Amino acid sequence: MGYYKKLSTGDFSGARPKKTNIGTGGPIDITIHYDLEKLFRDFEQLGQYKRRQKPGLRKIHKKVGSSGARAMRKVIVDYPREINVRRTGKYGGKAGSPIDVASGTLRNSIGVIDPGNGTNMWLGPRSSAVGGARAGSKRDGWFAHIVDAGEQYFGPGQNKNFFNRGLAKGEKNMTAMLRREHAKLLNKVTS
């Protein structure tokens, strides 16, 4: 049976026709149909990618977040001594029990936070409100927003805008790592 007759009758038995150079007026290679079918299967797999690869994606995002946390910790300069917070309500603030913040608490509070909604991971200071740090522990960064805004009682300090500076420092590495790790996982899924 001739090649053109094979095309017109729909006989795609898998026999590969002889390749010819495109643009010479010769027949087109029939393998394009096989490649399209594989492409459609790959797209179908990619549609299920996030649902099927959830544990792998969470692992990747946690790894990338840890890289960003390391960069953010390097930007923070520890205060040389313990800070004693006495909440009397005298200056219009909230009255409450005294809190002693140990040196290095802000740096120790920086980490990856799992919000528990799919494959997302957050990066930043953990506190008793967000991220599971115990209140009053040496990783409870409940005061991070005050330090980042530079609104401390004793002046703006060296750590003003630490979040954006740390993120800028680690962003390039985080983006490259995210692309590399996703490419590895995609190649594993589609091959």
MARPAMAR-418775 format. One line per field, with one value per residue: chain; x, z, y of N, C-alpha, C in turn. Coordinates in steps of 0.1 Angstrom, whole numbers, plus 5000, padded with zeros to 4 digits. Each point is the difference from the previous one (the first is absolute). Layout:
<nodes>
rodo [A/...]
n_east [X/...]
n_up [Z/...]
n_north [Y/...]
ca_east [X/...]
ca_up [Z/...]
ca_north [Y/...]
c_east [X/...]
c_up [Z/...]
c_north [Y/...]
</nodes>
This chain:
<nodes>
rodo [A/A/A/A/A/A/A/A/A/A/A/A/A/A/A/A/A/A/A/A/A/A/A/A/A/A/A/A/A/A/A/A/A/A/A/A/A/A/A/A/A/A/A/A/A/A/A/A/A/A/A/A/A/A/A/A/A/A/A/A/A/A/A/A/A/A/A/A/A/A/A/A/A/A/A/A/A/A/A/A/A/A/A/A/A/A/A/A/A/A/A/A/A/A/A/A/A/A/A/A/A/A/A/A/A/A/A/A/A/A/A/A/A/A/A/A/A/A/A/A/A/A/A/A/A/A/A/A/A/A/A/A/A/A/A/A/A/A/A/A/A/A/A/A/A/A/A/A/A/A/A/A/A/A/A/A/A/A/A/A/A/A/A/A/A/A/A/A/A/A/A/A/A/A/A/A/A/A/A/A/A/A/A/A/A/A/A/A/A/A/A]
n_east [5009/4997/5009/4996/4999/5011/5004/4995/5006/5009/5009/4999/5006/5006/4999/5013/4995/5006/5009/4994/5007/4996/4991/5002/4988/5008/4997/4991/5009/4995/5013/4996/4993/5010/5007/4990/4999/5013/4999/4989/5007/5011/4992/4994/5012/5003/4988/5005/5010/4993/4990/5006/5006/4989/5003/5002/4989/4994/5007/4997/4987/5000/5006/4992/4989/5006/5002/4988/4997/5009/4996/4987/5004/5007/4989/4994/5001/5005/4990/5010/4988/4996/4988/4998/4989/4997/4989/5002/5000/5012/5006/4989/5010/5000/4993/5010/5002/5011/5007/5009/5005/5004/5013/4997/4990/5002/5013/4999/4993/5010/4991/4998/4989/4994/4993/5003/5003/5002/5006/4993/5011/5000/5005/5006/4998/5003/4987/4995/4998/5012/4999/4992/5006/5005/4990/5008/5000/5012/4989/4994/4998/4993/5012/5001/4987/5002/5009/4992/4990/5009/4990/5012/4998/5011/4992/5002/5012/5009/4990/5000/4988/5002/4987/4999/5008/4995/4987/5005/5006/4989/4994/5011/5006/4990/5000/5013/5000/4990/5006/5011/4995/4992/5011/5007/4990/4999/5013/5000/4991/5006/5010]
n_up [5000/4992/5002/4989/4994/5007/4996/4988/5002/5006/4992/5013/4993/5000/4987/5002/4994/4988/5008/4997/4993/5010/4992/4998/5006/5009/5003/5009/5010/5000/5004/4993/4995/4999/4995/4993/4998/4999/4992/4994/5000/4995/4992/4998/5000/4992/4995/5002/4995/5003/4995/4990/4999/5007/5004/4987/4997/5011/4997/4987/5003/5008/4990/4991/5008/5002/4987/4998/5009/4994/4989/5004/5006/4989/4997/5009/5007/5008/5008/5005/5004/5011/4994/5009/4997/5005/5000/5003/4988/5006/4988/5004/5003/4996/5011/5006/5000/5007/4990/5001/4991/4999/5000/4988/5007/4995/5001/5012/4999/4992/4992/4996/4996/5005/4991/4994/4989/4999/4989/5005/5000/5013/4999/5012/5009/5007/5003/5012/4992/4994/4996/5010/5001/5010/5006/4999/4990/4998/4995/5010/4987/5011/5002/4990/5000/5013/5000/4992/5007/5009/5007/5003/5012/4998/4989/4987/5004/5001/5006/4998/4996/5010/5000/4995/5009/5009/4997/4999/5012/5004/4994/4996/5012/5006/4991/5000/5013/5001/4990/5006/5012/4995/4994/5011/5008/4992/4999/5014/5001/4991/5006]
n_north [4988/5010/5009/5006/4988/4997/5012/4998/4988/5008/4993/5001/4991/5011/4995/5002/5010/5000/5005/5011/5007/5008/5004/4987/5002/4994/4987/5002/4999/4987/5000/5010/4990/4992/5010/5003/4987/4999/5011/4994/4989/5007/5007/4989/4995/5010/4997/4988/5007/5011/4993/4995/5011/5001/4987/4997/5006/4995/4989/5002/5004/4990/4993/5005/4998/4989/5000/5005/4990/4992/5005/4998/4988/4999/5005/4991/5011/4991/5003/5008/5004/4995/5000/5009/4993/5012/4993/5012/5004/5004/4995/4995/4992/4987/5000/4994/4987/5001/5004/4989/5008/4988/5003/5003/5004/5013/4998/4995/5010/5004/4996/4987/5006/4989/5007/4988/5008/4987/5005/5010/5008/5005/5012/5000/5010/4989/4999/5003/5010/5000/4987/5000/5011/4995/5005/5010/4991/4994/4995/5006/5003/5000/5005/4991/5002/5001/4990/4992/5005/4996/4995/4996/4998/4992/5002/5004/5001/4990/4995/5013/4996/4992/5000/5012/5005/4992/5004/5013/4998/4994/5010/5004/4996/5006/5010/5000/4999/5009/5007/4998/5002/5010/5005/4998/5006/5010/5000/4998/5010/5007/4995]
ca_east [4991/5008/5000/4989/4989/5000/4995/4986/4991/5002/5007/5011/5004/5012/5012/5005/5003/5013/5001/5004/5003/4988/5002/5004/4989/4998/4990/5003/5002/4988/5002/4994/4988/5004/5006/4988/4993/5008/4999/4987/5001/5008/4992/4991/5008/5003/4988/4999/5013/5000/4993/5008/5014/4999/5011/5012/4999/5002/5014/5007/4998/5007/5014/5002/4998/5011/5011/4997/5001/5015/5004/4994/5006/5013/4998/4997/5010/4994/5001/5010/4995/4985/4991/4989/4988/4991/4987/4992/4988/5002/5001/4989/5001/4993/5006/5001/5012/5013/5006/5014/5004/5015/5008/5000/4987/4995/5007/4995/4986/4998/4999/4989/4987/4990/4987/4991/4990/5006/5014/5006/5008/5003/5014/5000/5001/4990/4996/4990/4988/5002/5012/5002/5010/4994/5000/5011/5011/5011/4997/4988/5002/4987/5004/5007/4994/5005/5014/5001/4995/5009/4992/5004/5000/5013/5005/4997/5009/5007/4992/4988/4998/5008/4992/5002/5015/5003/4994/5007/5013/4998/4990/5006/5003/4987/4994/5008/4998/4986/5000/5008/4993/4988/5003/5003/4988/4992/5007/4997/4986/4996/5008]
ca_up [5000/4999/5011/5000/5002/5014/5007/4997/5006/5014/5005/5008/5006/5007/4991/4998/4987/4998/5002/4990/5005/4999/4990/4986/4993/5003/5010/5014/5008/5008/5015/5007/5007/5013/5009/5005/5010/5013/5005/5007/5013/5010/5005/5009/5012/5006/5006/5013/5007/5014/5009/5001/5004/5012/5010/4994/4999/5013/5003/4992/5005/5013/4998/4995/5011/5010/4994/5003/5015/5003/4995/5009/5013/4999/5000/5013/5010/5014/5010/5009/5013/5001/5000/5010/4996/5012/4994/5011/4995/5004/4989/4991/4995/5006/5012/5001/5007/4994/4990/4998/4986/5000/4989/4989/4998/4987/4990/5002/4997/4986/4995/4991/5007/4992/5004/5000/4989/4987/4999/5003/5012/5002/5005/5009/5014/5006/5013/5007/4992/4987/4998/5010/5010/5013/5005/5010/4998/4993/4986/4998/4994/5000/4999/4988/4992/5006/4996/4986/4997/5006/5009/5013/5010/5001/4987/4989/5001/4988/4993/4994/4986/4999/4992/4986/4997/5000/4988/4988/5000/4997/4989/4988/5003/5002/4987/4992/5006/4997/4986/4999/5006/4993/4987/5003/5003/4988/4992/5005/4998/4986/4993]
ca_north [5012/5012/5009/5009/4991/4997/5012/5002/4989/5001/4989/5004/4988/5003/5000/5014/5004/5006/5014/5009/5014/5008/5011/4995/4995/4986/4998/5004/4989/4997/4999/5012/4996/4993/5011/5007/4992/5000/5013/5001/4992/5008/5011/4993/4998/5013/5005/4994/5002/5005/4991/4988/5002/5009/4999/5005/5015/5005/4998/5010/5013/5001/5001/5014/5009/4999/5007/5014/5003/5001/5013/5010/5000/5007/5015/5005/5002/4998/5010/4994/4995/4996/5011/4997/5007/5001/5005/5006/5007/5014/5009/4997/4987/4990/4995/4986/4995/5004/4991/5002/4995/4996/5003/4990/4994/5003/4992/4987/4999/4999/4986/4997/4997/4992/5005/4989/5001/4995/5000/5013/5001/5014/5003/5011/4997/4993/5006/4992/5002/4994/4992/4990/5003/5001/5014/5002/4992/5008/5001/5007/5013/5008/5014/5002/5011/5012/5001/5003/5014/5010/5007/4997/5011/5006/5004/4991/4988/4995/4990/5006/4995/4987/4991/5003/4998/4986/4994/5004/4992/4985/4998/4995/4986/4993/4998/4990/4987/4996/4995/4988/4989/4997/4993/4986/4993/5000/4990/4987/4997/4999/4990]
c_east [5009/4998/4988/4987/4998/4994/4985/4991/5001/5007/5013/5005/5013/5012/5004/5004/5014/5000/5005/5002/4987/5003/5004/4988/4997/4989/5004/5001/4988/5002/4995/4987/5004/5005/4988/4993/5008/4999/4987/5000/5008/4991/4990/5007/5003/4988/4998/5012/4999/4993/5008/5013/5000/5012/5014/5001/5002/5014/5009/4998/5006/5015/5004/4998/5011/5012/4997/5001/5014/5004/4995/5007/5014/4999/4998/5012/4994/5003/5009/4995/4985/4992/4989/4988/4990/4988/4991/4988/5002/5000/4989/5001/4992/5006/5000/5013/5013/5005/5015/5004/5015/5006/5000/4986/4994/5006/4995/4985/4998/5000/4989/4988/4991/4986/4990/4990/5006/5015/5007/5008/5003/5014/4999/5001/4988/4996/4990/4987/5001/5013/5003/5010/4993/5002/5011/5013/5011/4998/4987/5003/4988/5003/5006/4995/5004/5014/5001/4996/5009/4993/5004/5000/5013/5007/4999/5009/5005/4991/4987/5000/5008/4993/5003/5015/5004/4994/5007/5013/4998/4992/5006/5003/4987/4993/5007/4997/4986/4998/5007/4993/4987/5003/5004/4988/4992/5006/4997/4985/4997/5009/4995]
c_up [5000/5012/5000/5002/5015/5008/4997/5006/5015/5006/5007/5008/5008/4992/4998/4985/4999/5002/4988/5005/4998/4991/4987/4992/5002/5010/5014/5008/5009/5015/5007/5008/5013/5010/5006/5010/5013/5006/5008/5013/5010/5005/5010/5013/5007/5007/5014/5008/5014/5010/5002/5006/5013/5010/4994/4999/5013/5004/4993/5006/5014/4999/4995/5011/5010/4995/5002/5014/5004/4995/5009/5013/4999/5000/5014/5009/5014/5009/5011/5014/5000/5000/5010/4996/5012/4995/5012/4995/5002/4988/4989/4994/5008/5013/5000/5007/4993/4991/4999/4987/5000/4987/4989/4998/4986/4989/5001/4996/4984/4995/4990/5008/4990/5004/4999/4989/4987/5000/5003/5013/5001/5006/5008/5014/5006/5013/5006/4992/4987/5000/5012/5011/5014/5005/5010/4997/4993/4985/4997/4996/5000/4997/4987/4992/5006/4996/4985/4996/5006/5011/5015/5009/5001/4987/4989/5000/4986/4992/4994/4985/4998/4990/4985/4996/4999/4988/4987/4999/4995/4988/4988/5001/5001/4987/4992/5006/4997/4986/4998/5006/4994/4986/5002/5002/4987/4990/5004/4997/4985/4992/5002]
c_north [5012/5009/5009/4992/4997/5012/5001/4989/5000/4988/5005/4988/5001/4999/5014/5002/5005/5015/5008/5014/5008/5012/4995/4995/4985/4998/5004/4988/4998/5000/5012/4996/4993/5010/5008/4992/5000/5014/5002/4992/5008/5011/4994/4998/5013/5006/4994/5002/5004/4990/4987/5002/5009/4998/5005/5015/5006/4999/5011/5014/5002/5002/5014/5010/5000/5008/5015/5004/5002/5014/5011/5001/5007/5015/5006/5001/4999/5012/4994/4995/4997/5013/4997/5009/5000/5007/5005/5007/5015/5010/4997/4986/4990/4995/4985/4995/5004/4989/5004/4994/4998/5005/4989/4995/5003/4991/4985/4998/4999/4986/4999/4996/4993/5005/4989/5000/4996/5000/5013/4999/5015/5001/5012/4997/4992/5006/4991/5001/4992/4992/4991/5002/5001/5015/5001/4992/5008/5000/5008/5014/5009/5015/5003/5011/5014/5003/5004/5014/5010/5008/4996/5012/5007/5003/4990/4987/4996/4990/5005/4995/4987/4990/5002/4998/4985/4993/5003/4992/4986/4998/4993/4985/4992/4997/4990/4986/4995/4995/4987/4988/4996/4993/4985/4991/4998/4989/4986/4996/4997/4990/4986]
</nodes>
